[in-house]
Amino acid sequence: MINEFNDAHTDELFKAILELKSVEECYKFFEDVCTMSEIKALAQRLEVAKMLRDGKKYSDIEDLTKASSATISRVNRCLQYGTGGYTLALDRLESTEKAGGK
């Protein structure tokens, strides 16, 4: 899956994101780069992933996040059979929160 979009332009995008130093800088960058709908969709998927990891039921996740069952199913598939990106990010967020947050 990663090879489908792996190119110099995507590498440059990810390098630019890694250079951002704060949540405020991320807001500025993503507001310029993405539509509000795109940002909200990404945030929603991350929240769905958190809830799935916490063992929440699809119906509860739908009610709380307003995500469609198709989105929840896709995120769940990624958690189960994907490249581990959600797990990596969520583990690091948990670790940061336990250490006192950024």
C-alpha positions as CSV (number, residue, x, y, z in Angstrom):
1,M,0.0,0.0,0.0
2,I,2.7,2.5,0.9
3,N,4.3,2.1,-2.5
4,E,1.2,3.4,-4.2
5,F,1.9,7.0,-3.1
6,N,5.6,6.8,-2.3
7,D,7.3,9.4,-4.5
8,A,9.5,12.5,-4.1
9,H,6.6,14.9,-3.7
10,T,5.0,12.8,-0.9
11,D,8.4,12.4,0.8
12,E,8.7,16.2,0.7
13,L,5.2,16.6,2.2
14,F,6.0,14.2,5.1
15,K,9.4,15.9,5.7
16,A,7.6,19.3,5.9
17,I,5.1,17.9,8.4
18,L,8.0,16.5,10.5
19,E,9.5,20.0,10.7
20,L,6.4,21.4,12.4
21,K,7.2,22.0,16.1
22,S,3.8,22.6,17.7
23,V,0.1,22.0,17.5
24,E,-0.3,25.7,16.6
25,E,2.2,25.2,13.6
26,C,0.2,22.2,12.5
27,Y,-3.0,24.2,12.6
28,K,-1.4,26.8,10.4
29,F,0.1,24.3,7.9
30,F,-2.9,22.1,7.6
31,E,-5.4,25.0,7.3
32,D,-3.3,26.1,4.3
33,V,-2.9,22.6,2.8
34,C,-6.2,21.0,3.5
35,T,-9.9,21.8,3.5
36,M,-11.6,21.9,6.9
37,S,-13.5,18.8,5.8
38,E,-10.3,16.9,5.1
39,I,-8.8,17.9,8.5
40,K,-12.0,16.9,10.3
41,A,-12.1,13.5,8.4
42,L,-8.5,12.8,9.5
43,A,-9.2,13.7,13.1
44,Q,-12.4,11.6,13.1
45,R,-10.5,8.6,11.8
46,L,-7.9,8.9,14.6
47,E,-10.7,9.2,17.2
48,V,-12.4,6.1,15.7
49,A,-9.1,4.2,15.9
50,K,-8.7,5.2,19.6
51,M,-12.2,4.0,20.4
52,L,-11.8,0.8,18.5
53,R,-8.6,0.1,20.5
54,D,-10.5,0.8,23.6
55,G,-13.0,-1.9,22.7
56,K,-16.0,0.3,21.9
57,K,-18.8,-1.0,19.8
58,Y,-19.4,0.3,16.3
59,S,-22.8,1.7,17.3
60,D,-21.3,3.7,20.1
61,I,-18.5,4.9,17.9
62,E,-21.1,6.0,15.2
63,D,-23.1,7.9,17.9
64,L,-20.1,9.6,19.4
65,T,-18.1,10.5,16.3
66,K,-20.8,10.6,13.6
67,A,-18.5,8.4,11.5
68,S,-20.2,6.2,9.0
69,S,-20.1,2.4,9.5
70,A,-17.9,2.3,6.3
71,T,-15.3,4.6,7.9
72,I,-15.3,2.7,11.1
73,S,-14.9,-0.6,9.2
74,R,-12.0,0.8,7.1
75,V,-10.2,2.1,10.2
76,N,-10.8,-1.3,11.9
77,R,-9.3,-3.1,8.9
78,C,-6.3,-0.8,9.0
79,L,-5.9,-1.5,12.7
80,Q,-6.1,-5.2,12.2
81,Y,-4.3,-5.7,8.9
82,G,-2.7,-2.4,8.0
83,T,0.9,-1.2,8.2
84,G,0.7,-0.3,11.9
85,G,0.5,3.5,11.4
86,Y,-2.5,4.0,13.7
87,T,-1.0,1.8,16.4
88,L,2.4,3.7,16.2
89,A,0.7,7.1,16.4
90,L,-1.7,6.1,19.2
91,D,1.0,4.4,21.2
92,R,3.2,7.6,21.0
93,L,0.2,9.8,21.9
94,E,-0.5,7.7,24.9
95,S,3.2,7.7,26.0
96,T,3.3,11.5,25.6
97,E,0.1,12.0,27.6
98,K,1.4,9.7,30.4
99,A,4.7,11.7,30.5
100,G,2.9,15.0,31.0
101,G,1.9,15.9,27.4
102,K,3.4,18.3,24.9
